[in-house]
Amino acid sequence: MIKKYSKSFFIHSFLILISFLSLFPFLWLISTALKGIDENIFQYPPSFLPKNPTFDNFIGVWKQIPFLLYFLNSFIVAAFTVILNLIFSSLAAYPLARMKFKGKNFIFSLILATIMIPFQAIMLPVYLIVLKLHLVDSYGCISGYLGLILPFAVNAFGIFLMRQAFLAIPKEMEEAAFIDGCSIFNIWFKILMPMTAPTLAVLAIFTFIGSWGEFLWPSIVLTQKTLYTLPVGVNDLQGMFSANWRYIAAGSIISIIPIIIFFIIMQKYFVSGQNEGAVKG
């Protein structure tokens, strides 16, 4: 019994330590954002707790840059990227999971292989394609959004995730709907999609976090400040305030809040087991 509890203690202690190390950069960001101008954030030895905590940095950064505009831009890009990923990934995964045709496994292997290719390796040809299609912000507001959304409208991870979710659904559900006269599209939309809600939620969360925090691609495609997303807008603070790290820290924290809210809203859909008992043995 003592050996069992001692092992559990060391495991939990190790996990708590790893959790603290993971949260430490975020805690340090909060500490920097709460420090006033009278405190040196680069002092040695470093001081973690602010001497006189203040919210002036949050108020200041909100006044100096159009945060609401950047927030709206990020929301539009992230929302449409999530919607398109859920639709296209599900449409691509359905035939790979349910239909029989030659080369299905080979096609799926090719799709999975693209996961190993970093976006930086294909960024130049993607940019040239976007430029040739006039999907950069210099050609208009709507095209600027499209240039941010379309390159990330579908990915191999989403297709893989949805394929595995479709494979876990008993075929009897699909066969019963087909006998009742349901079309293939209705089977996909009205039966399979609702039954894979937890997987859709997982894909939505990963896609939203990736799209909301994307910095490299928007910083390359966007030139008009009216189309800046939050990461690009916060980075622009370095030029406006000669690298005022207090403002940058405050702006970064504000930009993280929507991700936390979105995760809290969607986390209840992580509970799996909706398919259990759907078909009697």
Order of alpha helices (4+ residues) and beta strands (2+ residues): alpha-alpha-alpha-alpha-alpha-alpha-alpha-alpha-alpha-alpha-alpha-alpha-alpha
